[in-house]
Amino acid sequence: MTTVSKYNRPTRFPDLPVRGPTGNELIQVERAKASFDVNSLSKFIYGEEYLAKQDKIVPILESEPVFDKSRRYFQGRDEKIRDAWKKDKRFLELAQKHNWDSKDQNIAHALYDQTSPYHLHYIMFVPTLEGQCNEEQRKLFLEPSKRDEIIGCYAQTELGHGSNIRGLETTATYIPETNEFEIHSPYLSSAKWWIGALGRTANYAIIMARLIIHGVEYGPHTFCAQIRSLEDHTPLPGLIIGDIGPKMGYNTVDNGFMMFDHFRIPHISMLAKYAQVKPGSGEYVKPVNSKLSYGGMVHVRASIVSETGRALARSSTVAVRYAAVRRQFYDVTTPRKWGDETIETSVIDYTMVQYRLLPVIANAYALMFTGKEMLRLYHLNIEAMKQGNFGILADLHATSSGLKSLTSFMAVEGIEECRRSCGGHGYSMFSGLGHFYNDYLPTMTVEGDNNMIYQQTSRYLLKTYRDVVAGTAQPSEHNLTLTYLAQYMQNPKAKCPAATATEFLNPEVILTAFGFRAAAGIAKVAEQIDNQGRSWNDALVDLHRISRAHCQYFIVRTFFVALQHATDEGLGMAERKVLQTVASLFALHLMEKDLSDFVLCNYLSPEQLDMIKQQVQELLKIIRPDAVALVDAFAIPDYMLNSALGRYDGNAYVALTKMAEQEPLNQTQVVDAYEACIKPMREYALKNRKDLSKL
Amino acid sequence: MAGGGFDNNVPTKFPKLSVKWPKGSDHLKAERAKATFNVDAVSKFVFGDDYLNRVKKIVPILESEPAFEKTQRYYQSRYQRIAHAYEKDKRMVELAEEFKWDDEDKRIVNVLYDQVSPYSLHYLMFIPTLRNQCNEEQRELFYERAIRNEIIGCYAQTELGHGSNVQGLETTATYIPETNEFELHSPHLTSSKWWIGSLAKTANHAAVMARLIIHGKDYGPHPFCVQIRSMEDHRPLSGVTVGDIGPKFGYVTIDNGFLMFDHYRVPHISFLAKFAQIKPGSGEYVKPANARLSYGTMVLSRANIVNGSGTTLARGATVAVRYSAVRRQFVDSNEPRKWNNQVIETPVIDYTMQQYRIFSTVATVYALLFTGRKMIQLYHLNQKEMENGNLGLLADLHATSSGLKSLVSTITIEALEDCRRACGGHGFSLFSGLGYAYQDYLPLVTFEGDNYLLTQQTARYLLKTYRSVVSGKAEPNEHNLTITYLTEYLKSPTAAMPVSTGAELLNPEILLTAFGYRAAYGITQLIEQIDNQGRSWNSVLVDINRVSRSHSAYVIVHNFFAALQQASKTELAVPERKVLQTMAYLFALHMMEKDMTEFLISDYITSTQAKLIREQTLELIAQIRPNAVSLVDAFALPDYYLASALGRYDGDVYESLVDFVEKEPLNQTIVIDSYEKYIKPFVYAGLKRQKNESKL
């Protein structure tokens, strides 16, 4: 140890410039090419209020040591989670100091971009109490939870059960003698598992358990109970609680497990806004209307869809900016000039890179508009339900399931495609996309596993189809399913009328194609299940296809419709034009990926397939000069990106070296393992050599 | 720390409860009883006895060695993992001697241990480079000392601003005639060597690629072998700046480094002189004789990638299939699953969507393993031919190996991640064993030729071959499949697939012809655009990628069917042959289904046939269902390798998850130390606010 100590000084790069032109020079050239005004487009997407709030909050976070992000990529899980607790405490203080409202707080969370142990308290525990407490329980649980006096989690899934809530094993048996419930885990597989904030943080929990009264089973119900001492934080007797260990991402949350050994809780613990158990007699009073809870699910899913748009915006920002800066090979046929000098071509000029990246930009815009539309429909539906009108709910709920599944899948694929398109440096954590991918992944599983919930959509689509066939469906302007099904039934042998590639730029033509393809798929599966006796399980692959087709229709339509109204909402002509092109690229690229679906229903001919492929290439060419400006319009600050490659100023290589200087291994000249392992290995080799020479 | 009044240092333990029946191991036993074939026989056919015996011999050794323990890695930070990796590398040298491991044994050890280490690149790149590029004097000075580990090296080629384009490297090596030295220099920040494995903290030597400059003339990149650290105390030599490039998505146990030179002088002998040479004093440059020889090595390394991909994906498939057989979800009301007359939830392996996802991956694994094997055979064949001066095989083999590396690693990475996702929520836990696997496999998509760039090499060759077939200059050869399918296509370019029922698709001839037709059609379209419509290379890159993919898909499908056809009856008995044949059909149809649009655009298949392909795929999946677990058992991957709670051979996944969780560092105390500092104040702030509010 002592022999190396004199070299304990950090490694620094020499003060050299990058080989010119610099990233900054290259990206400025890109910005000069834009055909539209970036700020106008940002305002159109987010509104001025959001952007102003963001501008106000970023400098605050940047100046707070606890919110510093530079250590994040070097830390192990243990250090990370400790920092997260620290940050949560400071967050509270900042929110008070700057009078942040809930919008401000959401923006600050989004910018900090790392989930924390308390996150589940706010997004699951408090909302569940809001939704399920009776008056007494609101005072007892909800109000203290809002003041952070009690910190809670939401304990539903178990070691052996995730999506199937009806299969949960934990029991809650009513004990009339003491007017208590006894919560119990009969098997190892009954352990509550994956519960965020439970592992080491929460002192309360919402617990889903099978209600048993006088030996009769009533299925899963909701309980709220204290689980740790408010004095010294130790788990209460009868409970075993811990952390479920390291995950691929999300490591700043203490996802936990909990087992109950005949754990008694008072009668008041059963959340009683809907179902109730009468004290003493144990009489069970049924909930009135369970439909109401669907509204909440729609909201959560609409938020997820909005998030998917932002996730793609972020990853395409990094990938597109770096693609403009990163140069690779001299293109002999069309050499890139810088002044008089030939330079290597920026990778964004290669058509393959454009084909990979520009559709991600288009997806980002499409999903942002879709998220907005879902939130609008959510509020519309809430109003309608208040008037006793449940007409929108079924379609909205079904569409939200399929959309959650489809869009979170699109986001995950897009993030990873962006990371890979950054080449070797994309694999460095400093790209900012590796961590992000890992943290984003659970979106595909939570709030309804993507591989399950599409079935809700499919079930609804089949039901609607049957209604339309039977003539019992009631048309509504908000129900697009009925619209495209009715159109299909008028002429199930219709063909796409496009005769040239440019005709595929017509929104009407595209939308009709997506509607026809969805309807034809639904009709086919309905026929198989209803008339040919095909089982549900047997048809799952096709059921997945129709959910996907339906949701794609919804997204494509939403994008086009948003642009139709855009000029009324103050979008300039230049901005509208570029978005129109982006919308066409979005729709045609989506079509290109699923072309066989369109051919199998005999709607498109092989010649038309070729036209679509050509048109996609054309659109890429048109969008190319606007690529950097289109991601700039996403207005994502460098603080949020935390990426060497995606910086606004384009100086990717300088940033990489600055970040590398902070690597812990670079803080000494010689690594500790030298004395313990490296040196002995060499001595061993030298000794062997001597032994050999003696022979 | 926390509160006091109780002993906080009590690890959390689970109660001694069983899981809800049936246990995972009950499920897997039932699955194994359904197999229609002998698992060991398939393992032997695929891997050979020698390999299986070596694995059996080595696994218990590694399992009993603390330095080779694998569960810690899930809890450790990068810094801890890298420290552990050094220990393991030291122990590896000792074990190799103790057990007299040969190169194949050592390769197997590395596969089983399944984690790169700081010394990896010394063995994988430094030594092979010296082996190929040293002259006699240099062999003794560098190569022989390197194989004895007296010097430890790395291979420093890529730079901060340059990866795939070797011609664009910025580091210079200027010959100084006065002293007969070279001066290595990094003129810009972007010239820094970057991503160099084993460089940051381990290597004391480096093979450096730098632009050779003699008397002001630039001769392009050449290799040098130079010392970079003191042999006394390991500090970097003066004129050298070296360090670690920081954390990565995976591969964290290797010290990928950067290296900058400040007018750093090295002696004349440093220039690796087997091929090009520089005369001392005069500085006269002597050109290398034949550069083609190095292509052979590239073919081998790509063949190894294909093989390795098969093993990695086998791991994904093993975990996903076994866990799917154990994991139950929902009672299927149409066809309720019974266990001893009681209805249980249905194992997810019985849902067709799950089957559709994971069975095609099982088939893909077999396809990759057979293609890897075939490539290695062809590599050896080609080496022999080249020794006899026959370069006839090389071009096709090299081009195909580029396309295959690209397609295979693309398929593997997608399917591997899908296997992890098919494990539902628990797939996200590192204890699935698939999270690290994905992160560590990823670099294969970029290195040894970026996957997108590589397809250009293949396409260039395919276009050239097409032109020579058309002009009648191509010489047919049993090993050149390109000429075979192009010739067939040119005989009848308007052919259509002669299939009217799903069953007719189950014919190797029919399927192979379809893949050949589609590949050839794509090539003709590309030729039309480039040769007749004057399209630039850049403007058709998307189609270039498609053509390479089609060609490579043909090769993999061909190799799968051929491997089964060529197997004798003793090598492969009827039940084993039957199940592998089904695998081959599933693989081919699955690949067709994925790229259906291309088959449709070429007019070789109709939309009705496309429907048949979809239906037949589902048919095959149903046939495979009873053999699913046995088909992954035949991959013969030991639990030590899998390091997975979900993929264990015995199926007791939940018990295993619980064991892993008890080792989590956060579970070693009852109350976390952050409680006093951060959690308690948080709660008290709430209480205080309430008091303040109530005062108002």
Interface residues (C-beta under 8 A of the other chain):
Chain A: T3 V4 Y7 T11 R12 F13 P14 L16 P17 V18 R19 Y73 F74 Q75 G76 R77 D78 E79 I81 R82 W85 K86 D88 K89 L92 Y118 P144 R147 D148 E149 I150 I151 T157 L159 G160 H161 G162 S163 N164 G167 E169 S185 P186 Y187 L188 S189 S190 A191 W194 G199 R200 T201 N203 L230 E231 D232 H233 T234 P235 I240 I241 G242 D243 I244 G245 P246 K247 M248 G249 Y250 D254 F257 M259 D261 R327 Q328 F329 Y330 D331 T333 T334 E344 D349 Y350 T351 M352 Y355 R419 R420 G423 G424 G426 Y427 S428 M429 F430 G434 L441 P442 M444 T445 D449 N451 S535 W536 N537 D538 A539 L540 V541 H544 E592 L595 S596 V599 L600 N602 P606 L609 D610 K613 Q617 Y653 V654 L656 T657 M659 A660 E661 Q662 E663 P664 L665 N666 Q669 V670 V671 D672 A673 Y674 A676 C677 I678 K679 P680 M681 R682 Y684 A685 L686 N688 R689
Chain B: A2 G3 G4 G5 F6 T12 K13 F14 P15 L17 S18 V19 K20 Y74 Y75 Q76 S77 R78 Y79 Q80 I82 A83 Y86 E87 D89 K90 V93 E94 R148 N149 E150 I152 T158 L160 G161 H162 G163 S164 N165 G168 E170 S186 P187 H188 L189 T190 S191 S192 W195 A200 K201 T202 M231 D233 H234 R235 P236 T241 V242 G243 D244 I245 G246 P247 K248 F249 G250 Y251 D255 F258 M260 D262 R328 Q329 F330 V331 D332 N334 E335 E345 D350 Y351 T352 M353 Q354 Y356 R421 A422 G424 G425 F428 S429 L430 F431 G435 Q439 L442 P443 V445 T446 F447 D450 Y452 S536 W537 N538 S539 V540 L541 V542 I544 N545 E593 M596 T597 L600 I601 D603 S607 A610 K611 R614 L618 Y654 E655 L657 V658 F660 V661 K663 E664 P665 L666 N667 I670 V671 I672 S674 Y675 K677 Y678 I679 K680 P681 F682 V683 A685 G686 L687 R689 Q690
